[in-house]
Each structure stands twice: as structure tokens, then as C-alpha cells.
Amino acid sequence: ALGAAPAGATYSVVAYDPDSGELGVAVQSRTPWSGARVRYGMAGVATIASQAASNPMMGEIGLTLIQRGFSPAEVRDMLVKMDSGADTRQFAIVDTKGRTAGWTGAKNEGFAGHICQPNFCVEANTMTGPEVQNAMAIAYAQAASQKLPLVERLIAVLEAGEMAGGDRRGRESSGVMIFAPRTVAGYGDHMYDIRVDDNPEPVKEVRRIYNVIQSRNLPNHIGEDIAAGRFNDAFAEVDRRLALDPRNDDALADRARVYLAMNNTAEAIKTLKQAIAINPKLYYQVLRNDKFKALWDNAAYRKLGDYSRFHPLAPSVPGPEGMPMPPIPK
């Protein structure tokens, strides 16, 4: 029989988007690193949340059984039968046919329960009451009806669970995973993998990190806009990126590029000063970037950092040989 694992109060959601083919799982817990312990999935197969007295075999064996053609309900029943600690477990499964199944063991700390519908399940233990899972289920249904991307649906579910009362002991960690075939370098299936292991506002931090990712992923047409003299369009693009992530130093550097193209050196340097305050290493990147060549010898720009530490980069060493081991100081 499968052994027990340390308990942890948690609420989570598993979901399948039939329009995009994406699978997703999201979690929040009062215990640390819940994202490492709860979330399992494989693109084109299924996703599973294993929580309470979490057991990784629920996710690992569960995925294998789904791959072998068993339904989520059949997999749930087999996992429960083979686990001597099933009464302390809570888990939920959704596959790429939208079939779902959940389990809440009788020894889960209250309030504990789950709601499974076609394409999604929500589950919770050690909550303030059934209003938590109810709010989560409603949030998913509403987000799905609005055709939001799956990652945004799952974050909305976590936010709804927290607003409804959440874990009655508090909050500490959270995470979201989205699985889609060959979405990373034409091979990997972890389309999104956001984890917050220890934070007083973990769901808010997941949302912030997601916004940072979206800010970096927005189309970048700054070069084309500058070449065509579309400076207002370029500024608008930068503003969209900064609205998602006010600390996006790359967006601020692009704004400085626009000012340079407009021959407004003073504003370009002022904007780069803001960016360098966020990321001091940007100071040296500008000195290696031909797009900022007009500023390389500018005295006002050089004062934004320690120019004495600037040096050209050494040649890289591509190929299989690698580099020799450096001397170890005695």
C-alpha cells in the first residue's frame, strides 16, 4: 500500500479547455512549496491535483493509468483501493476528454470537499466552509463562459477561493501549471509553470508573475515603429508592457530608444536612469548595444553607473570542447 505523507491544508483546481486543448492545475496552501507537491500533468493526457496528506503517487500513477486508457473515475477508484492512507487524501483528475473525478477522504480536516463538473474540478480542505469551493466552481464557470485563456481562469479560481475565506489558517504558497503539446522549443509541454513557495500573499504574487510574463510576451514592434517614424505607436506599446509590469526595465529601455530616435537625448537618459534603478546591470548592456551608440560617450549617461568597471566581453567558446578547469585558490 502507498504510504502517508505530511498533511497540508490546500485548495486547488484542475481543468481542461476543449477549445485550446490545454490542461491546467492551480493550488494555494498554508504550507510551503505546495506547487512542488500538488501539481501533476502531461499534455494530451490529464492533469491531477494531489493534496491534504499529499501523495505523489496519486499524480504519477494516476497519469500512467490515464495513458493506459482508464477513465478518471476508474483511476480514482484504483488509487483509493491501493492506498492504505486514502482516508487522509484529497485529489482530483481531469483528462483530455473532459472527464473528471475527485476524492475527499473522510479524515481530511474540515471543511473539506470537492466539486467536479465536465472539464474541471475544484477541491479544498481545512477551509472556512463550503463557500470556498462554491466560489471557486462559480469562478471557473464564469471565466470559461468569457473564453478567458486557461491560465487566467485558474488564477481567477484561486482569487475567488481566497476572497471567499480560503484556508482557515492563512496562506503561504501557490502555483499554476498549464500543459500544451510542444509549446517549449517545439518539445516541452510546460506552457506555464508559476510557483510561489513562501509568500504572505501567494495568489497575488502568482498574478504578478503572470503579468510579468505577459509583459515580456507582448509583440515588440519598437524597431519597425521607429524606422517608420510611428513614435506615438511605439510609446503606446511601451505603455501596454509597463501597465502589466511597472518594473519592466526592458520596456523602459525601449522608451529611451524612441526618445533617442526623436533626438531627445535628455529624456532618453532620464528614462534609462529609471530603468537602471530597477536593474543596475542594464547600465553595461546599453554600453554594448549598438542601438544606444549615441550615448556611449555621453558624459551624463556614463555618470549613471560605475564606468570604470565596464569592459568588452571575452569571446565565447562554442562547440563540444568546453573550457579548462580554472585554478582553485589555495
N, C-alpha and C positions, 0 to 999 in steps of 0.2 A: 504494500500500500504506500501511497505517496505520503511523505512526512509533512508536518506542520511547519509554518514559518511565522516570524513575529507579526503580530496584528498591527493594523494601521487603519485609522478612520479615513474614509475616502468617498468621493463621488465622482462618477465618470460617465462617459457616453461612447458608444460605438455606432458607426453609421456607414451606409453605402449610398453613393449618389449614382443612380442608374443613368443619368444624363452624361456625366463625365467618366463614369467607370471608376472613380476614386473611392477608396476605403479610408476611414479615419477613426481615430480614437483619441480621447482627451480626458484628463484627470486633474483633480485637485485634492490635496490631503493635508492634514495637520502634521503628518510625519514628513521627514526629509526624503529627497530623491524619489518621489513617487513615480516620476516619469521613467525611471530605470526599472521599477518593479512591477508596473501595472500594464504597460502598453505593449501589445504584440500585434503583428500583422504581416501580410505578404500581398503585394499587388496581384490581382487576378484570382485571389483565393478567399481570404477572410481577414477580419480583424477581431481581436479579443481583448477585453479588459479583465484582469485577474487581481482582485483586491481583498480587503478585510485581512484574514490571515493568508496573505497572498502566497500563491504557489506558482513558480514559473512554469511548472509542467502543464498547468491549465492552458497557458498560451502556446507552449512549444508542442505538446502532444496534440492539443486541440487543432492547431494549424495543420499538422501532419494528417490527422484524421479527415479534416475537410478536404485536403488534397486527394485523399483516397476515395472521395465520393460520398462520405457520410454527410447527412444534413446537420445543421447546428443543433437541432433538438436531439438527434441521435448522439452527437458528440457530447452534449451536456450530460445526457444520461450515462454514457460510458465513463466520463470523467468522475462523476459523482460516485458511481459504483466502485471505481478503483481507488478512491481516496478515503483513507480512514479519518481524515480531518475535514470531510466535506461539510459538516455542520458549522464549521467556522469560516467557510469560504464564501466569496461572492464573485461571480463572474458573468460575463455576457458576451455573446458571439453574434456577428452578422457576416454573411457571405455575399458573393457577387450575384446571387440570385435574389438578394434582398430578404432572405430567410433569417430569422433571428431566434435566439433562445437565451434565457437567463436563469441564474440560480442564486438564491439568497439562503444560506444555511441558517438553521434555527438558532444557533448560538452567536450570530452576529449581534454586536451591540446596537441597541435601539437609538433612534429609529433606524430601521433597515428595510429596504425593499427595492424592487426594480419594476420598470415598465418596458415591455417590448412590443413594438409595432413593426409592420413591414418597413424594412430599410434602416431601422435604428432601435437601440435600447439605451435607456438611462438606468443607473443603479447607484445606490447610496447606502452608507451605514454610518452609525454614530452621528446622525443628523438631528436637527431640531425637530423634525417631523415630516410627514408625507408631503407637506407643501414644497419641500425642496425638490424631490423627484418630479412632482407635478409641474412645477415651474420649468424644470429642465425639459420635460417632454413637450410642453407647450412651446417653449422657445425653439426647440428643434423644428417642430411642425411649422411654425411661423416663418422661420428662416428658410426652410425648404420651399415653402409656397412663394417666397420672394426670389427664389432661384439664386440665393447667395452662394458663392463658392463654398465648398465643403469645409475648408479650414475656418472660414468666418462663421459658419453655422456652429461649429464645435466650440469656438471661443464664446459665441453668444450663449450657448448652453451653460458653460462654466460660469459666465457672468450672471445668468439667471439663477443658477443654483446658489451662488454666493449671496445675491440680493434677497433670496427667499429665506436665508438663515444659515445655509451651508453647514459645515462641520461644527457641531455644537461646542467643540473645544478650541476652535480657532483655525488658522491656516498657516501653511508653511511652504508647500511645493506644488508644482503644477507642470503640465506638459501636453503637447499636441503633436500627433503624428498623422501625416497623410501619405497614403501609398498609391502610386500610379506607375504602370509599367514603363521602364526605360526612360525615366524623367531626369536622371542624373547622368550626364555624359553619355547618353544613349544606352545606359545599362542599369544603373541603380533605381530602386523603386521608392526611396525615401524622399518624396516630393517636398515635404516639410517635416522637420524634426526639431521642435522647440521645447527646451526643458529649462525649468527654473527649480533648482534643488533646495534652496533655502532663502526665503524672502518673506517679509511681513505682509506683502500684497502680491502673492504669486500670480493670480489671474490677471491683475493689472499689468504685471511685468510680462506675462505671455503676450498680452495685447500690444504692449510697447514694442517688444521684439518683433512681432509680426509686422507692425507698422514700419519698423526699421528695414525689414526685408523688402517690403513693398516699395519703400522709398528708393532702395537700391535697384529694384527690378523695373521701375518705370522706364519707358523708352527714352533714350537720350539722343536728342537731335540738336544739341547745342552747336556742334561744328557746322552742320548744314544751315542752321538758322543764322549763325554769324556770317557764313560765307554769302548768304543771300541778303544780309542786312536786316533780317527779321529780329531785331533786338527785343521788341516787346514780347514776341513769341518765346524767345529764349528766357527772358525773365519770368514769364508765366510758368514755363516748365520747371525752372528752379524753385519757384514758389510752391508748386504742387509737391515737389520732393520734400521741401522743408516743412510743409504742413503735416506730413506724415512723420517726419523725424527732424525736429529743430536742430539736432546736433549732427546733421549730415555735413561734415566738413567738405566732402567731395562736391556737394551741391553748391556750397559757398565758393569753392574754388572755381566752379563753372560760372557763377555770377561774376567773379572777378575777371574771368576771360571775356565776358561780354563787355564789361567796363573798359578793358584794355582795347577791345576792338572798336569801341567808341572814342578812343583816345582820352579816356578819363582815368589817368594813372592814379590820381589821388584816391578815387573811390575804389579802384582795384586793390590798392594797398590796404585801404581801410577794411575792405571785405576779407582780404587774406589774413589780416590781423585777427579778425573774429574766428576764422577757420583754424588758425594756428593756436589760438587759445583753447580750442577743442582738441586738436591733435597737433602737438608740437612738432612731430616728425614731418608734417606737411611742409614745414619751412625748407627742409632739404630736398623734398620731392619737387618743389617749384623750381629750385636751382638746377634740377636735372631734366626739366620738362621744356621742350622747345616752344610750346605754346605760350610760355611765360618769358621768353628770351628777352623781351623788352625790359624786364625787371631784374635780370641777373646782376647788373652792375648798378642798380638803383640804390643809392645810399639809404633812403627811407625804408626800402624793403629789407636791406641787409640788417638793419637795426632790429628787425622783428625776431631775430634769433641769434645764436652764437655762430657767426660766420666762420670763426677760426676752426671750428670742428668740421667744416664741410670739406669733402674730398671726393674725387672721382671714384666711381665704383670699379673694383677689380674685375677682370674678365671672368665670366662664368666658366664652369668646367662641364660641358655637356658630354653625354656618352656613358658607357658602362664602367669605365675605369674607376671613377670616383677620385677622391683626393687622399693623400697620405695622412696618416695619423699625426697630429701636431705633438710637439714635445710636451710632456706632463711636468708641470713645475715641481721642483723638489721642496 
